[in-house]
Amino acid sequence: MTDVTTLLSTLRRPRLLIRAARLGLEHYNRNRDLKRVMRTGTAPSPARALTALIEEEARMEDIRRSGDATYNVTRHVEVLIALMGEARLLPEERHAA
């Protein structure tokens, strides 16, 4: 999971997108929202969900940057909310001193 954690900590997106996602994170309900965002019948493990969400978010970012008319800011924020919510479920690494 270190790679995912590193990737998330270096992710750079417009402030407005991140602020909107952080506000939505307060109301994130994994059982309700993850299935809808991932368009699946069952919620996968946080690790699997993160992998798929990272790929989807990167795709959304490419569309946003290209100026494509198919870009959906609402969907992008929903994916970012789920990404942040699932990242919180990852076990924290404990380092021995």
C-alpha positions in Angstrom: 0.0 0.0 0.0 3.0 2.3 0.3 2.8 3.0 -3.5 -0.9 4.0 -3.2 -0.1 6.2 -0.2 2.7 7.9 -2.0 0.6 8.4 -5.1 -2.2 10.0 -3.1 0.1 12.3 -1.2 1.7 13.6 -4.5 -1.6 14.0 -6.3 -2.0 17.5 -7.6 -5.4 18.8 -8.6 -7.1 22.2 -8.8 -7.9 23.5 -5.3 -11.6 23.8 -6.1 -11.9 20.1 -6.9 -10.1 19.1 -3.7 -12.1 21.5 -1.6 -15.4 20.1 -3.0 -14.2 16.5 -2.4 -13.2 17.3 1.2 -16.6 18.8 1.9 -18.3 15.8 0.4 -16.1 13.4 2.4 -18.1 14.3 5.5 -21.1 12.6 4.1 -19.4 9.7 2.3 -21.1 6.4 3.1 -19.1 3.5 1.7 -22.0 1.0 1.4 -24.2 3.5 -0.4 -21.7 5.6 -2.4 -18.9 3.3 -3.4 -21.2 0.9 -5.4 -22.7 3.8 -7.3 -19.4 5.5 -8.0 -17.7 2.3 -9.1 -20.9 1.1 -10.9 -20.8 -2.3 -9.3 -23.3 -4.4 -7.2 -20.9 -5.1 -4.3 -18.3 -2.9 -2.7 -14.8 -4.3 -3.1 -12.1 -4.2 -0.4 -10.6 -0.8 0.2 -7.3 -1.8 -1.6 -9.1 -3.0 -4.7 -11.4 0.0 -4.7 -8.5 2.4 -4.5 -6.8 0.8 -7.4 -9.9 1.2 -9.6 -10.6 4.7 -8.3 -7.1 5.9 -9.0 -7.4 4.7 -12.6 -10.8 6.3 -13.0 -9.7 9.5 -11.4 -6.6 9.6 -13.8 -9.0 9.1 -16.7 -11.2 11.9 -15.5 -8.2 14.2 -15.0 -7.0 13.5 -18.6 -10.5 14.4 -19.9 -10.5 17.6 -17.8 -7.1 18.7 -19.0 -7.9 18.0 -22.7 -11.0 20.3 -22.5 -13.2 17.5 -23.8 -16.9 18.3 -23.7 -17.6 14.9 -22.1 -15.9 16.0 -18.9 -18.3 15.7 -15.9 -17.1 17.7 -12.9 -19.7 16.1 -10.6 -18.5 12.6 -11.5 -14.9 13.8 -10.9 -15.7 15.1 -7.5 -17.6 11.9 -6.6 -14.6 9.8 -7.6 -12.3 12.0 -5.5 -14.6 11.7 -2.5 -14.6 7.9 -2.8 -10.8 7.9 -3.3 -10.3 9.9 -0.1 -12.8 7.8 1.8 -11.3 4.5 0.8 -7.7 5.8 1.5 -8.8 6.5 5.1 -9.7 2.8 5.4 -6.2 1.6 4.6 -4.2 0.3 7.6 -1.6 2.7 8.7 1.9 1.4 8.6 3.5 1.1 12.0 7.2 1.8 12.1 9.3 0.2 14.8 11.7 2.6 16.4 
